[in-house]
Amino acid sequence: MSSATPTADLAFAANDVAGELMRWLTYLGAERRMSPKTVDAYERDVRQFLAFLCDHLDSRVTLSALSRLKPLDVRAFMAARRAGGTSSRSLMRMLAGVRSFARFLKRITDTAVRAGEAREPWILARDAAVLALLYGSGLRISEALALKRNDIPAPGRGDVITVTGKGNKARMVPVLAQVVRLAAEYLALCPYDLPAEGPLFVGARGGPLSPRIVQLAMARLRGALGLPETATPHALRHSFATHLLARGGDLRAIQELLGHASLSTTQLYTAVDTERLLEVYRSTHPRA
């Protein structure tokens, strides 16, 4: 992630844009695995773009304003940078950064998923079922969204699902009765006819559900509960592993449940759990 603090000096952007900029930078480093130098470069480029828009639009930049931008506005930015002596190569890199940020914001600026707007009960049920699978079964977002309609058992008809993970490897994982019930509630409310071999989770218009929508759902929950920025969908998978470990779960078994190719990856959770225990010890143990 960028070493800069994205919200510290964004006088030209509203809080909603500043917050999404920070999430985007985290996404580039943690999920896209971009190098810190590349993330820093992208951050500088988007900051320059937002600063230009603030002057161009004569107001602080909001998500609503970004959703109304036209190609002419982007061309004006490029012309201004070229007039300032920016090389063609640097301009292309700037445009790549701006496009990446725009793609990240695409679902946010869609009126169907803007924060604060009412969502239909079936969408709320869908989001609850997806997040429950991430924590209850330790799934990656990609694994949960790859599930087919007939992969999830009906209540009382099973407690195991088959998941296809990285490298197209299949594994069997337990699914809690509460999670099965949440999935059943979503299916009962979903307005679309979901074929057995089709995707279990669909978007507002019936197409494939985007991982970004799951991230948005978690962001709303995070805001409502006052949780830190580290409370992401992937953190639910981490919690699944650390909670099993804390209850005495076997490391090899947890490796299989998570679909880790190497035990060394799973062993990272032992350090996390040890640190948690030490924190409890330091905060509660009497001192002489």
C-alpha positions as a printed NumPy array, in Angstrom:
array([[  0.   ,   0.   ,   0.   ],
       [  1.105,   3.564,  -0.593],
       [  3.177,   5.122,   2.131],
       [  1.194,   8.334,   1.854],
       [ -1.997,   8.976,   3.795],
       [ -4.637,   9.35 ,   1.079],
       [ -7.107,  11.39 ,   3.111],
       [ -4.565,  13.733,   4.693],
       [ -4.357,  16.435,   2.01 ],
       [ -7.286,  15.851,  -0.347],
       [ -8.737,  19.336,   0.002],
       [ -9.943,  18.981,  -3.588],
       [-12.053,  15.849,  -2.956],
       [-15.075,  15.054,  -0.807],
       [-14.844,  12.468,   1.96 ],
       [-16.577,   9.79 ,  -0.107],
       [-13.955,  10.076,  -2.851],
       [-11.075,  10.231,  -0.338],
       [-12.33 ,   7.059,   1.345],
       [-12.645,   5.176,  -1.931],
       [ -9.165,   6.341,  -2.966],
       [ -7.745,   4.779,   0.188],
       [ -9.635,   1.529,  -0.436],
       [ -8.437,   1.479,  -4.042],
       [ -4.798,   1.877,  -3.005],
       [ -5.19 ,  -0.942,  -0.487],
       [ -6.772,  -3.09 ,  -3.202],
       [ -3.869,  -2.433,  -5.602],
       [ -1.282,  -3.476,  -3.047],
       [ -3.064,  -6.295,  -1.217],
       [ -5.133,  -7.921,  -3.965],
       [ -3.52 ,  -6.855,  -7.245],
       [ -0.064,  -7.329,  -5.672],
       [  1.341,  -4.201,  -7.305],
       [  4.721,  -2.978,  -6.091],
       [  4.788,  -0.024,  -3.664],
       [  6.42 ,   2.141,  -6.361],
       [  3.634,   1.409,  -8.835],
       [  0.96 ,   2.102,  -6.215],
       [  2.661,   5.402,  -5.342],
       [  2.765,   6.375,  -9.025],
       [ -0.922,   5.543,  -9.489],
       [ -1.783,   7.535,  -6.372],
       [  0.086,  10.615,  -7.62 ],
       [ -1.62 ,  10.379, -11.012],
       [ -5.117,  10.133,  -9.577],
       [ -4.428,  12.922,  -7.09 ],
       [ -3.396,  15.167,  -9.982],
       [ -6.539,  14.198, -11.868],
       [ -8.772,  14.98 ,  -8.868],
       [ -6.973,  18.289,  -8.253],
       [ -7.532,  19.233, -11.91 ],
       [-11.226,  18.3  , -11.695],
       [-11.683,  20.423,  -8.584],
       [-10.478,  23.467, -10.524],
       [-12.214,  22.354, -13.729],
       [-15.589,  21.846, -11.997],
       [-15.068,  24.678,  -9.512],
       [-16.005,  22.466,  -6.558],
       [-14.682,  19.583,  -4.475],
       [-14.927,  16.307,  -6.366],
       [-17.666,  13.904,  -5.225],
       [-18.591,  10.405,  -6.346],
       [-21.696,  11.877,  -7.939],
       [-19.561,  14.338,  -9.927],
       [-17.256,  11.515, -11.059],
       [-20.236,   9.534, -12.31 ],
       [-21.229,  12.459, -14.553],
       [-17.82 ,  12.983, -16.176],
       [-17.659,  13.017, -19.971],
       [-14.734,  12.098, -22.273],
       [-14.322,  15.833, -22.858],
       [-13.403,  16.304, -19.168],
       [-10.68 ,  13.647, -19.386],
       [ -9.35 ,  15.15 , -22.628],
       [ -9.175,  18.542, -20.899],
       [ -7.061,  16.991, -18.147],
       [ -4.708,  15.372, -20.653],
       [ -4.382,  18.662, -22.57 ],
       [ -3.569,  20.535, -19.371],
       [ -0.866,  18.024, -18.424],
       [  0.655,  18.134, -21.889],
       [  0.696,  21.933, -21.785],
       [  2.557,  21.641, -18.501],
       [  5.311,  19.632, -20.175],
       [  4.263,  16.071, -19.309],
       [  5.677,  13.523, -21.764],
       [  3.478,  11.246, -23.859],
       [  4.728,   8.209, -21.922],
       [  3.827,   9.795, -18.597],
       [  0.439,  10.796, -19.961],
       [ -0.301,   7.213, -20.903],
       [  0.67 ,   6.048, -17.421],
       [ -1.538,   8.734, -15.883],
       [ -4.439,   7.622, -18.036],
       [ -3.864,   4.006, -16.946],
       [ -4.046,   5.048, -13.29 ],
       [ -7.206,   7.087, -13.821],
       [ -8.835,   4.213, -15.725],
       [ -7.953,   1.769, -12.935],
       [ -9.558,   4.042, -10.332],
       [-12.604,   4.506, -12.578],
       [-13.059,   0.732, -12.927],
       [-12.811,   0.395,  -9.148],
       [-15.535,   3.025,  -8.724],
       [-17.774,   1.693, -11.505],
       [-20.197,  -0.161,  -9.19 ],
       [-20.104,   2.592,  -6.551],
       [-21.277,   5.27 ,  -8.955],
       [-24.03 ,   2.959, -10.221],
       [-27.256,   4.25 ,  -8.672],
       [-28.297,   0.667,  -7.917],
       [-25.537,   0.162,  -5.367],
       [-24.721,   3.593,  -3.961],
       [-24.203,   3.612,  -0.212],
       [-27.16 ,   4.971,   1.706],
       [-29.78 ,   3.952,  -0.821],
       [-32.452,   1.381,   0.006],
       [-31.719,  -2.139,  -1.202],
       [-34.205,  -4.86 ,  -1.918],
       [-34.702,  -7.628,   0.683],
       [-33.38 , -10.321,  -1.672],
       [-30.137,  -8.392,  -2.164],
       [-29.711,  -8.026,   1.598],
       [-30.34 , -11.772,   1.956],
       [-27.838, -12.522,  -0.828],
       [-25.115, -10.413,   0.791],
       [-25.726, -12.077,   4.159],
       [-25.408, -15.532,   2.594],
       [-22.174, -14.691,   0.765],
       [-20.497, -13.166,   3.827],
       [-21.65 , -16.095,   5.965],
       [-19.953, -18.505,   3.541],
       [-16.689, -16.554,   3.716],
       [-16.567, -16.853,   7.492],
       [-18.512, -20.076,   8.062],
       [-16.601, -22.124,   5.478],
       [-13.425, -20.063,   5.033],
       [-14.012, -19.411,   1.338],
       [-12.315, -16.897,  -0.901],
       [-14.683, -14.428,  -2.618],
       [-13.913, -16.048,  -5.964],
       [-14.797, -19.481,  -4.569],
       [-18.115, -18.339,  -3.124],
       [-19.099, -16.582,  -6.353],
       [-18.141, -19.638,  -8.417],
       [-20.663, -21.848,  -6.604],
       [-23.496, -23.232,  -8.701],
       [-27.144, -23.256,  -7.669],
       [-27.053, -27.003,  -6.999],
       [-23.803, -26.832,  -4.995],
       [-25.565, -25.641,  -1.847],
       [-27.724, -28.207,  -0.009],
       [-31.251, -27.455,   1.112],
       [-31.753, -27.1  ,   4.883],
       [-31.484, -30.522,   6.511],
       [-30.191, -32.144,   3.3  ],
       [-26.448, -31.917,   3.851],
       [-23.625, -30.112,   5.62 ],
       [-20.81 , -30.255,   3.055],
       [-20.137, -28.362,  -0.176],
       [-17.561, -28.893,  -2.91 ],
       [-15.524, -25.802,  -3.73 ],
       [-13.249, -25.158,  -6.696],
       [-10.204, -23.205,  -5.559],
       [ -6.928, -22.001,  -7.024],
       [ -5.454, -24.149,  -9.753],
       [ -8.946, -25.501, -10.447],
       [ -8.544, -27.852,  -7.463],
       [-11.741, -29.095,  -5.822],
       [-12.068, -29.603,  -2.076],
       [-14.885, -30.453,   0.301],
       [-15.652, -28.049,   3.144],
       [-18.297, -28.139,   5.872],
       [-21.171, -25.68 ,   5.714],
       [-22.984, -24.675,   8.891],
       [-26.738, -25.122,   9.22 ],
       [-27.08 , -21.365,   9.772],
       [-25.294, -20.69 ,   6.476],
       [-27.489, -23.177,   4.615],
       [-30.54 , -21.457,   6.067],
       [-29.304, -18.021,   4.936],
       [-28.721, -19.385,   1.431],
       [-32.229, -20.843,   1.394],
       [-33.71 , -17.492,   2.456],
       [-31.855, -15.764,  -0.374],
       [-33.03 , -18.334,  -2.924],
       [-36.629, -17.96 ,  -1.754],
       [-36.485, -14.181,  -2.221],
       [-34.411, -14.033,  -5.414],
       [-36.612, -12.772,  -8.293],
       [-34.618, -14.64 , -10.94 ],
       [-34.985, -18.223, -12.085],
       [-31.647, -19.757, -11.178],
       [-30.85 , -22.944, -13.152],
       [-29.21 , -25.799, -11.262],
       [-25.932, -25.445, -13.178],
       [-26.018, -21.642, -13.167],
       [-24.386, -19.331, -10.611],
       [-25.788, -19.422,  -7.094],
       [-25.268, -15.698,  -6.496],
       [-26.386, -13.111,  -9.059],
       [-26.267,  -9.341,  -9.322],
       [-29.144,  -6.862,  -9.232],
       [-29.846,  -7.402, -12.932],
       [-29.499, -11.178, -12.837],
       [-25.959, -11.365, -14.212],
       [-22.831, -12.699, -12.45 ],
       [-22.257, -11.107,  -9.052],
       [-19.153,  -8.91 ,  -8.979],
       [-16.619,  -9.303,  -6.137],
       [-16.761,  -5.53 ,  -5.805],
       [-20.385,  -5.762,  -4.679],
       [-19.347,  -8.128,  -1.883],
       [-16.636,  -5.665,  -0.881],
       [-19.227,  -2.876,  -0.832],
       [-21.541,  -4.938,   1.356],
       [-18.695,  -5.478,   3.821],
       [-17.839,  -1.766,   3.709],
       [-21.435,  -0.891,   4.635],
       [-21.34 ,  -3.381,   7.49 ],
       [-17.96 ,  -2.064,   8.594],
       [-19.317,   1.478,   8.713],
       [-22.459,   0.479,  10.594],
       [-20.489,  -1.442,  13.237],
       [-17.565,   0.967,  13.48 ],
       [-15.062,  -1.679,  12.403],
       [-11.55 ,  -0.813,  11.114],
       [-10.577,  -0.735,   7.433],
       [ -8.919,  -4.118,   7.896],
       [-12.379,  -5.713,   8.252],
       [-12.595,  -6.895,   4.646],
       [-14.267,  -9.947,   3.067],
       [-10.904, -11.72 ,   3.028],
       [-10.521, -10.977,   6.753],
       [-13.576, -13.21 ,   7.332],
       [-11.59 , -16.113,   5.837],
       [ -8.678, -15.242,   8.138],
       [-11.062, -15.235,  11.113],
       [-12.349, -18.68 ,  10.124],
       [ -8.792, -20.044,  10.263],
       [ -7.664, -18.292,  13.444],
       [-10.828, -19.243,  15.33 ],
       [-10.403, -22.902,  14.371],
       [ -6.775, -22.738,  15.453],
       [ -7.698, -21.094,  18.752],
       [-10.1  , -23.972,  19.449],
       [ -7.341, -26.524,  18.916],
       [ -7.881, -27.253,  15.236],
       [ -5.232, -29.373,  13.51 ],
       [ -2.991, -27.31 ,  11.227],
       [ -3.08 , -29.89 ,   8.425],
       [ -6.872, -30.064,   8.562],
       [ -7.115, -26.256,   8.447],
       [ -4.738, -26.274,   5.453],
       [ -7.105, -28.606,   3.605],
       [-10.171, -26.571,   4.523],
       [ -8.557, -23.366,   3.248],
       [ -7.238, -24.979,   0.083],
       [ -3.654, -23.904,   0.74 ],
       [ -1.104, -25.69 ,  -1.441],
       [  1.613, -25.262,   1.168],
       [  1.481, -25.783,   4.924],
       [  3.805, -22.788,   5.35 ],
       [  0.976, -20.515,   4.181],
       [ -1.36 , -21.931,   6.825],
       [  1.353, -21.636,   9.487],
       [  1.123, -17.849,   9.215],
       [ -2.05 , -18.109,  11.294],
       [ -0.12 , -19.584,  14.213],
       [  1.763, -16.294,  14.549],
       [ -1.505, -14.349,  14.389],
       [ -3.06 , -16.496,  17.099],
       [  0.027, -16.333,  19.316],
       [  0.03 , -12.55 ,  19.097],
       [ -3.655, -12.49 ,  20.094],
       [ -2.936, -14.666,  23.137],
       [  0.   , -12.457,  24.137],
       [ -2.21 ,  -9.39 ,  23.845],
       [ -4.786, -10.961,  26.167],
       [ -1.976, -11.934,  28.561],
       [ -0.497,  -8.432,  28.606],
       [ -3.877,  -6.811,  29.21 ],
       [ -5.11 ,  -9.151,  31.965],
       [ -2.133, -10.713,  33.775],
       [ -1.396,  -9.069,  37.163],
       [  1.961,  -7.368,  37.381],
       [  4.162,  -7.319,  40.443]])
